[in-house]
Amino acid sequence: MFLRSLTTAGVLALTAGGAFAECEITARVSIVGNEFPAIQTVGAGAQDCSGAEVTTNLTADHQKINLAGMQGDPAEYTSAIIANSSIVALMNEDVIRPLNDLVDTHGDRLSDQQLIRIGDDVMAVAFMANAQHLVYRADVLSEIGVEPPKTYEDMLAAAKMIRDKGLMDNPVGGAYAAGWNLAEEFVNMFIGYGGEFFEAGTANPSVNTEAGVNALNMMKSLSEYMNPDFLTHDSNATNAEFRVGNVALMNMWGSRAATLTDAEGVPQEVIDGMAIAGPMTVGGGEIPASTLWWDGWTVAKNVSDDEAASTFKALSYAIRPEILDDEEVAKQAVWLIPGYERTEAAKGVFAAAQMGTKPYPMLPYMGLMHTALGNELSDFMQGKESAEQALADVEAAYTAAAKENGYLQ
């Protein structure tokens, strides 16, 4: 898959080829997806097509509504913008269609690296890569006389110095909101400690381990330097804390980095002091405590062939190489679009790829594990139970769901 190509010039040195003609479609297009700037650009680009209505529902709650919105017949949404985690749930429920025929007919401007293949079928078209990595205040670290942390242990040491010097009360930020975000932070940290989510070759859970306990303990230690309401902070709230100058160190998505200080009212010292580095390691490990991601779009199964073709054409037009002529758009993401050239804001994602960061697992039952983690870890983070008990609860919740879905007997 294309993630292996991030460390080479292959994806990024492609030539743009001929210009797209104007986009004409003949049937409705309805898109659901996340709300960060790169996806907003894709949604707006699809709406530039003429001939039929194109609507978008871009929201942080997209994963709560995309499946239900594609299960009807006809589906409410003709496309869901997804990532390498969320596509699995849509495939499991058989609500998205293989794109092979549409690629053959309408995909001549797409590069092979953009085509996400599951077996022999193209199931999505990727338009950007993503990873979480260090975002920090270089001026604050200079004031305490330390280099940007390369490990989470270094981050804790720097956070203590910042607090002890009275520079910030809660210098660490993290998207630790209970649910999906908290689970993702555990996934990152668990991988950094060398954890394996399942017993080899099976769907049996394997998180109640030394690596799991270590991951939770590190997350708890970090949370002691976060806003006391950290369990309500998603990426938007975490970035807001950074923008107003309350946070000096955080693990944040590359897709947010380029526009992090663009908001109105951000103090000049935050704008000037913001810097980006690669993901951190933990516990003496060499694999970053992070995951590599792709974002892309799908086409619903329960729509007419005309709607499917119009959706494919509109979204292909939305990610045409010409959008990169806009400097603001070009810096929004590590675009997997022919002609993309790396920007300064993309260096954290590139560093993640070069450091051997693992892709988020695309196992059919990983979504059940992620949900169990999101539901069961809050009590530990609040000091209500031990790490071992929290992880036992995770395994019990996952096992029940995996049996219900036929992955375990």
Backbone hydrogen bonds, N-H to C=O, Kabsch-Sander energy under -0.5 kcal/mol:
donor,donor_aa,acceptor,acceptor_aa,energy
4,R,1,M,-1.4
5,S,2,F,-2.2
6,L,2,F,-0.5
6,L,3,L,-1.1
7,T,4,R,-0.5
8,T,5,S,-1.7
11,V,5,S,-0.7
13,A,9,A,-2.3
14,L,11,V,-0.6
24,E,22,E,-0.6
25,I,50,S,-2.8
29,V,53,E,-2.2
31,I,55,T,-2.6
32,V,79,S,-1.9
33,G,57,N,-1.9
39,I,36,F,-0.8
40,Q,36,F,-2.1
41,T,37,P,-2.2
42,V,38,A,-1.8
43,G,39,I,-2.8
44,A,40,Q,-2.4
45,G,41,T,-2.3
46,A,42,V,-2.1
47,Q,43,G,-1.6
48,D,45,G,-1.1
49,C,46,A,-1.6
50,S,23,C,-2.4
55,T,29,V,-2.6
57,N,31,I,-2.7
59,T,33,G,-2.7
59,T,57,N,-0.7
62,H,59,T,-1.6
64,K,61,D,-1.8
65,I,61,D,-0.7
65,I,62,H,-0.9
66,N,62,H,-2.3
69,G,65,I,-2.2
70,M,66,N,-0.6
70,M,67,L,-1.4
71,Q,67,L,-0.8
71,Q,68,A,-0.7
72,G,68,A,-0.6
75,A,302,N,-2.9
76,E,69,G,-1.4
77,Y,69,G,-2.1
78,T,30,S,-1.6
79,S,30,S,-1.8
81,I,32,V,-3.1
82,I,80,A,-0.6
82,I,296,G,-2.4
84,N,294,W,-1.1
87,I,83,A,-2.0
88,V,85,S,-0.9
89,A,85,S,-0.5
90,L,86,S,-1.0
91,M,87,I,-2.3
92,N,88,V,-2.9
93,E,89,A,-1.4
94,D,91,M,-1.2
95,V,90,L,-2.2
97,R,299,V,-2.6
99,L,122,V,-3.6
103,V,99,L,-3.0
104,D,100,N,-2.3
105,T,101,D,-1.9
106,H,102,L,-3.3
107,G,103,V,-1.9
110,L,107,G,-1.5
114,Q,111,S,-1.5
115,L,112,D,-1.4
116,I,114,Q,-0.7
116,I,124,A,-2.5
117,R,115,L,-0.8
118,I,121,D,-2.8
119,G,117,R,-0.6
121,D,118,I,-1.6
123,M,116,I,-2.7
123,M,121,D,-0.7
124,A,116,I,-1.0
125,V,297,W,-2.1
126,A,114,Q,-3.4
126,A,124,A,-0.5
127,F,295,D,-2.8
128,M,295,D,-1.5
129,A,334,V,-2.4
130,N,293,W,-2.2
132,Q,291,T,-0.6
133,H,252,M,-2.5
134,L,278,G,-1.0
135,V,250,M,-2.6
136,Y,275,A,-2.5
137,R,248,A,-2.0
138,A,136,Y,-0.8
138,A,273,G,-3.3
141,L,137,R,-2.1
142,S,138,A,-2.2
143,E,139,D,-1.7
144,I,140,V,-1.4
145,G,141,L,-0.8
146,V,141,L,-2.1
152,Y,281,T,-2.2
155,M,151,T,-1.7
156,L,152,Y,-2.2
157,A,153,E,-2.0
158,A,154,D,-2.6
159,A,155,M,-2.7
160,K,156,L,-2.2
161,M,157,A,-1.8
162,I,158,A,-2.4
163,R,159,A,-2.4
164,D,160,K,-3.0
165,K,161,M,-2.0
166,G,163,R,-1.7
167,L,162,I,-2.2
168,M,162,I,-0.8
172,V,225,Y,-2.2
173,G,249,L,-2.8
176,Y,174,G,-2.1
177,A,233,H,-1.7
178,A,231,L,-2.8
179,G,374,G,-0.7
182,L,177,A,-2.0
183,A,179,G,-2.2
184,E,180,W,-2.3
185,E,181,N,-2.0
186,F,182,L,-1.8
187,V,183,A,-2.7
188,N,184,E,-2.4
189,M,185,E,-2.3
190,F,186,F,-3.3
191,I,187,V,-2.1
192,G,188,N,-2.0
193,Y,189,M,-1.6
194,G,191,I,-1.8
195,G,190,F,-2.9
199,E,204,N,-2.3
202,T,199,E,-2.3
206,S,197,F,-2.5
209,T,207,V,-2.2
213,V,209,T,-2.6
214,N,210,E,-2.7
215,A,211,A,-2.3
216,L,212,G,-2.2
217,N,213,V,-2.5
218,M,214,N,-2.3
219,M,215,A,-2.3
220,K,216,L,-2.5
221,S,217,N,-2.2
222,L,218,M,-2.4
223,S,219,M,-2.2
224,E,220,K,-1.0
224,E,221,S,-0.6
225,Y,222,L,-2.1
226,M,223,S,-1.7
230,F,227,N,-1.7
232,T,229,D,-2.4
233,H,230,F,-1.6
234,D,232,T,-0.8
238,T,234,D,-2.5
239,N,235,S,-2.7
240,A,236,N,-1.9
241,E,237,A,-1.7
242,F,238,T,-1.8
243,R,239,N,-2.8
244,V,240,A,-1.7
245,G,242,F,-1.4
246,N,241,E,-2.4
247,V,241,E,-0.7
248,A,171,P,-2.6
249,L,171,P,-2.2
250,M,135,V,-2.0
251,N,173,G,-0.8
252,M,133,H,-2.9
252,M,250,M,-0.7
254,G,131,A,-2.5
256,R,253,W,-1.5
257,A,253,W,-0.8
257,A,254,G,-0.6
258,A,254,G,-0.7
260,L,257,A,-1.2
262,D,259,T,-1.3
266,V,263,A,-1.3
270,V,267,P,-0.8
271,I,267,P,-2.0
272,D,268,Q,-3.0
273,G,269,E,-1.6
274,M,270,V,-1.6
275,A,136,Y,-2.5
277,A,134,L,-2.4
281,T,150,K,-2.1
285,G,282,V,-2.0
289,A,280,M,-2.9
290,S,288,P,-2.0
292,L,358,K,-2.2
293,W,130,N,-2.8
295,D,128,M,-2.4
296,G,82,I,-2.9
297,W,125,V,-2.2
298,T,80,A,-1.3
300,A,78,T,-2.7
301,K,95,V,-2.7
303,V,301,K,-1.4
308,A,304,S,-2.6
309,A,305,D,-2.5
310,S,306,D,-2.4
311,T,307,E,-2.4
312,F,308,A,-2.5
313,K,309,A,-2.5
314,A,310,S,-2.7
315,L,311,T,-2.4
316,S,312,F,-2.2
317,Y,313,K,-2.2
318,A,314,A,-1.8
319,I,315,L,-1.0
319,I,316,S,-0.5
320,R,317,Y,-1.6
323,I,320,R,-1.9
324,L,321,P,-1.9
325,D,322,E,-1.8
326,D,323,I,-1.2
327,E,325,D,-0.7
330,A,326,D,-2.7
331,K,327,E,-1.4
332,Q,329,V,-1.8
334,V,129,A,-0.8
335,W,333,A,-1.3
336,L,127,F,-2.3
337,I,335,W,-0.9
339,G,14,L,-0.7
340,Y,337,I,-2.1
346,A,343,T,-1.3
347,K,344,E,-1.4
349,V,346,A,-0.5
350,F,346,A,-2.1
351,A,347,K,-2.4
352,A,348,G,-1.8
353,A,349,V,-2.0
354,Q,350,F,-2.6
355,M,351,A,-1.9
356,G,353,A,-1.3
357,T,352,A,-2.2
360,Y,292,L,-2.3
366,M,363,L,-1.6
367,G,363,L,-0.5
369,M,365,Y,-1.5
370,H,366,M,-2.7
371,T,367,G,-2.2
372,A,368,L,-2.1
373,L,369,M,-2.6
374,G,370,H,-2.4
375,N,371,T,-1.8
376,E,372,A,-1.7
377,L,373,L,-1.5
381,M,377,L,-2.0
382,Q,378,S,-1.7
383,G,380,F,-2.1
384,K,379,D,-3.1
385,E,379,D,-0.6
390,A,386,S,-2.3
391,L,387,A,-2.5
392,A,388,E,-2.0
393,D,389,Q,-2.4
394,V,390,A,-2.0
395,E,391,L,-2.5
396,A,392,A,-2.3
397,A,393,D,-2.6
398,Y,394,V,-2.9
399,T,395,E,-2.6
400,A,396,A,-2.1
401,A,397,A,-1.9
402,A,398,Y,-3.2
403,K,399,T,-2.4
404,E,400,A,-2.0
405,N,401,A,-1.8
406,G,403,K,-1.2
407,Y,402,A,-2.8
408,L,402,A,-1.2
